[in-house]
Amino acid sequence: MRFNLPNILTLLRIVLIPVFVVAFYLPMGGWNHVVVTTIFGLAGVTDWLDGYLARRLGQFTRFGAFLDPVADKLMVATALVLLVGSAQNAYQGALLAIPTAIIIGREIAISALREWMAQVGDGTKVKVNFIGKLKTTAQMLAIGFLLFHEPLWIFPILEIGYTLLYLAAILTLWSMITYLRASWSSLMDKE
């Protein structure tokens, strides 16, 4: 297999995960939130950039098509678990845990659905759609705001992050329903 730039960017996103985790726990004298948000933001940019470059340069590969969504899910799930684990109290933990469970649960369910649909030859019914892309964007923005969490001028960054996280959870459920509806006839087929 030959590595191309989009695949290298996807691999970089996976390599950034342990760096992100270590940075999340390192004491940095008040700069921790800036560093972890920057690392997460870099991962988000590589997510957009690898897809853009693959389309622009015509460098689609099976490896990239497999690894890109895996890298996204790993980074998002890792960030959400870290955020829930760092909650300051039970209320904040519950506020984070509910959308986190929805987001991670949906990713597991839809990944299983896609695998099964591919096995029965109906994989095209559950290809990524606009709602899925919107969901991913909302998740990345929400997590970025929650990681930064400090007010910025007059902007309540943490509150914006919570709002975006719940919006992302709603979009997550919407996209799951969309995929389930698209695959319903295959799921209910008696064979």
Buried (B, 14 or more C-beta within 10 A) or exposed (E): EEEBEBBBBBBBBBEBBEBBBEBBEEEEEEEBBEBBBBBBBBBBEBBBBBBEBBEEEEBBBEBBEEBBBEBBBBBBBBBBBBBBEBBEEEEBBEBBBBBBEBBBEBBEEBEEBBEBBEEEEBBEBBEBEEBBBBBBBBBBBBBBBBBBBEEEEEEEBBEBBBEBBBBBBBBBBBBBEBBBEBBEEBEEEEE
